[in-house]
Amino acid sequence: MAASRSCSLWSCCGRRWSRSMRGCCLSELHSSWSGDPLGARLLSQEKRATETHFGFETVSEEEKGGKVYQVFESVAKKYDVMNDMMSLGIHRVWKDLLIWKMRPLPGTQLLDVAGGTGDIAFRFLNYVQAQHQRKQKRQLRAQQNLSWEEIAKKYQNEEDSLGGSRVMVCDINKEMLKVGKQKAFAQQYKAGLAWVLGDAEELPFDDDKFDIYTIAFGIRNVTHIDQALQEAYRVLKPGGRFLCLEFSQVSNPLISRLYDLYSFQVIPVLGEVIAGDWKSYQYLVESIRRFPSQEEFKDMIEDAGFQKVAYESLTSGIVAIHSGFKL
């Protein structure tokens, strides 16, 4: 475990050193050979290195963060309704499967990143509460000699219905967190739930803090996916698990053509009619096409230091659940 962490740190430091040295070299070349074609080519390469994609549009890295923020600020109030409409409710099944794959135990400390509206957090709390209650009933059944007064007293003295489990919802967007908090209040989720404003690329948490890290339909919106994965690795405890639910690549050619037709011709129209926002949902379908394939994303997770990385494609590959462990 120490060797793995050490390798990860050396790799990270090596990349930072490499970037800084490359920047120094380019600066010197620019000052010494400003009129030289080689210097111009190198500067052009440096400029391209700071560019990224926003859907099918090429933008600067700094610009992408602001654009993504505006997208989710715009759609926050209609986010859950649009999810139901776009997926015909299937997103609920995908999220249930994520929790089923997680199988959290009482006492689990979960970090849900990009989880603003609380869908994963609420499912987690429901699951661990049900697990804890089943455990409590098994214990009571094993003590057949208890009187009904003693059994009632045990139930009354049960202060933590989650068995020590906690979930921290982290999102970079204030409006998404606001919607999540409103839902939690309306559905009476209080215990074991906390909300924090934070960036997936620079999480505001100590090392080795959480048992499980989840991110559902969020990582493709991150500017530097590799950096977000490194942060996930950092905040997980040794033995902790990374789980990502994200749109992926459809394997069946016929289904792929139908899916593209629905995505580009129907989803933006739904966005305009329901949320009054065509552009945000045009970005949504474009961003899905720019996200790495299942195998490519698996390689990226392994590059961040995770082991035993695997994935499961759902609904013909429309989405996939990737899993990895910090060992």
N, C-alpha and C positions, 0 to 999 in steps of 0.2 A: 504493500500500500504506500509506504514512504517512497519507494523507488518510483512508483507511478506518479505520485504527486511531484516528486523532484523533476522527473522528465517533463511533466506538464509545465512546471515553472520555468525550466531551462528553455523549453520550446517557446513559451510566451515571451520570456526575456530576449531570446534570440531574435524573435520576430520584431520586437520593439527596437532592439539594437540595430537590426538590419534596416528598418524603416528610417531610423534617425541618421544612420551612416549614409543611406542612399540620399536622404534630404541634403546632408552636408556636401556630398559629392556633386549633386546637381547644382547646388548653390555656387560652388567653386567653379564648375564648368561654365555656368551662366556668366559669372563675373569675368572669367578669363577669356572665354570664347563666345561672347555674346553675339558676334556676327557669324559664327561658324555654323554650317548646316547641321553638324552632329549635335552641337549644343541645343539648337532649335528642336531637333527630333527628340532629344532627351526631355526637354521641357514639355513638349507635347505629350510624351508618355506619362510624365508626372501629372499633367492636367487630367488625362484620361483616368489615371489611377484614383482620382478623387471623385470621379463620376460614378453614378449608380443608376438604377432604374426605379421609376415610379410607374408601375404598370408597364406599358410599352413605351413610355416617355423616358428619355435620358435626362437626368437632373444631377445637380451636385449633391454630395452626401449631406451637406448642411440643409439644403433645400428639401430633401426627402423627408427628414424628420418633421419639419413644419407642415408639409403637405399631408402626411399620414395623420398627424394630430388633428388637422382640420377635418379630415374625412370622418374620424370617429367622434369628434365634437359635434359634427353635423348630424350624424345618424344615431347618436346615443339613445334618444328617446324612443326611436322606432326600431332599435337594434334587434330586440327579441321578436317583435312581430315580423320583421323582415326575414329573420332566420327561419321562422315557421313557414312563411310563404315561399321562400326560395327553395327550401329543402323538402317542402310538403310535410314538415314535422319530423323528418328522419334525423335531423341533427340531435334530437332528444335521445334517440336510440344510440347514436354514435357516442354521446356523452355518457350514457348509462354503461356502455361497453367499456369506456375508459375507466370508470370507477370499478367495474367488475374485474377488469384486468389488474387494477391497482390492488384490490382486496386489502384495504387498510385495516390495521388492528387497532383496538382501543389504545390510546396513548400516542398515536401517530401525529407527528408535527409536519403539516403540509404547507408548502409555499405554492400558491397558484398565481402564476405570472400572466399578465394581460387578461386577467379574470374579472374585469370591471363589473359586469352585470351579475356576477355571482353564481352562474349556472353550475360550474364545477364545485365550488365551495359548498353550495346548498346540498348537492348530491352527496358530497363527502360527509357532511354532518349527518344527513339522514342515514347513511350507511353505517357509520361508526356508532351512532346512537342505537340503531337496531341490533348491531353486534353486541354492544354492551348490555342491552336489555336481555338478549338471549343468554348471554353468559351469566347474568344475575339469576335468571330463572333456573338455569341448570344447577347453580350452586344451592339455591333454595330447595330444589327437588332432591338434591343429595342429602339434605338435612331433614329427613322425614320426622324426626322427633321434636322439631320446633312447634311451639304453639302458634295459633293464628296471631296472637298479640306480638310475638317475637318476629314473625314474618312481616307484619304491618310496620313494625318499628324499623326493620331493615330497609324497607322501601322508603319510609319517611326520612331516614337518616342519609339517604343517597343524595349527596349534594351535587356531584358531577355526573350527569347523565351521559357524558361522552367518554367516560373512562380516561380522562386526561388528554384526549385528542384536541388539537387546535389547528385552525387553518388561517393563514395570512394571505389576503388577497392583495396583490400588488399590480398596479396599473399606472401607466404614464399619463393617462387622460383623466382630468378632473370630472368631466361630464359623465364618463362611463362609470367612475366610482360613485358619483352622485346617484345614478340610476340604480346601481347595485345596493347601495345603502337604503334607498327607498323601498326596494323589493324586500330586503332583509327585515325592515321594520314592518311592512305589510304582512309578511309571512311569519313574523314573530321568531326570527332567528336572532339570538342574542349571545348565548354562551358559546365560547370556543371560536369566535369569529372576530377578526380584526382587518382593518383596511389601511393601506399605505400607498401614498403616491411615490412611484419609483420607476426607474428606467431599467429595462431588461439587460441593457449593456453595462450598467453600473449599479448593481443592486445595493440598496442601503442596509445590508445585513452582514453580520460577522461570518467568518469561515465556519464550516462544519456545523451548521445550525439546524438544518431540516432533514427529516427522514425521506420525504418525497418532494419532488419538484414537478409541477405540471404546467403545461402551456397549451391551450386549446385555441386553434385558429388565430394565433397571434404572432408566431415566430416569422412568418413570411413577410410581416410588415416591419420587421427590425432592419435597420440599415446594415449592421454588421452581424450576420447570423453567427459567425464563428466566435465573436466576442460574447454574444448572449449565451452560447453553449459553454464557454469557459466560465462565465459567471455562474451558470447553473451548477457546474462541477464544483466550483469554489464553495458555494453555500450549503451543499449537501454534506451530510455526515458520511464518514467511511461506511460503506455498505448501503448508502442511500440510493434511491432510484429516480431516474429521469424518465418522464412520460410526456410525449408530445402527440397531440391529435391535430392533424393538419390536412388540408386539401393536397391531393397528390396527382399522379398520372394514371389515367384510365388505360387498361391493357387491351381491352377488346376494341378493335377498329370501328365496328358498327356503333357500339355504345359511345365511343369517343366522339364520333361525328354528331350523334344526337345530342350529346352533352354539350358540345361546342355550340350547336344551334340554339339550344335552350339558354346557355350562359350568355351569349352575345346578343340574342334577339329578344329574350324574355326578361332576364334579371334586371337590366338597366331600366326597362319599362316599368317593372314592379317598383323599382326604387323611386322612379319619378311619381308614380301614382300614389304609393303608400307613404314614402318618406319625403317626397318633394325634392329628390336629389338623384338625378340621373348620373352625374359625373362620379360620385362616390362609388356607385355600384358598377360602373364601367371599370373603375380602378380595381374593384374587387375581382372581377373575372379576369382582368389582365394580370393581376398579381399572382393569381393561381397558376397561370401558364408560365410565369417566370420562375416559379419555385422549383427547386431541384427534384429529380425523380426519387423514388423510394430508396434505391441503391445509393444514389449520390448523397442523399441526406444521411443515410446510415454511415457512410464514410466520414462525413463532417462530424457526426456525433463521436465516432471513434477517435478522430483527430483531436477532439477536445479532452480526451483522456478516459472516456467511458469504456467499459468492457461489457461483454455478453450483450452486445447491441443486436436487436432484432426488430422486425416490424411486421405488422399484419395489415394487409389491405382490406378495406371494407367497401361494400357497394361497388364492386368491379374496379376498385382503385380510385374512386372519386375522393376518398379520404384514406388516410393510413394512420395507425398508431405505432409510433416508434418508442422503444424502451431501451434503457441502458443503465448500468450500475457503476457506482464509484467504488471500486474495489482496491 
